[in-house]
């Protein structure tokens, strides 16, 4: 329905809705059209809506806007979120970096399965925006030490330290890798 309206009418509708609902609608339409609609809004309202998008979608939209409109929206966003969007927008389309997100869950290596599960339950609303398949495990300096599969997390006794069930043999691709390389990388591996 949103895509059938003109940009001005769509912008008016987005202004009337809660920012979370507007974000959901913006995410469901083509990027170019979403950017045009956001361009019709006041920068503070556009920033409220953009805040409800995943970081990679934020970056794509910011990169699609004229520089002055993008800057106005970024100035209205929380500084850390704006910096993430600007950083992600620097990666060329068609690369692994352009697909990255900044929303993820991490826990220290010395916590138990029970502590992680309790945190997940207590922060359900906050974590709902995260597309979580794995949870990252870090050391005291914040350096990645391993990953936890959700399946392993929920099927392991709560007193077990996460470092006993984390996967330490991690692989990565360069952020500049083209999508064909990324496709081949995942085709050659079985991530469950």
Helices and strands as residue ranges (DSSP letters): G 2-4, H 7-16, H 19-27, H 31-39, H 43-50, H 55-64, H 67-76, H 79-89, H 96-99, E 106-108, H 113-122, H 124-127, E 134-138, E 144-149, H 150-154, G 162-164, H 179-187
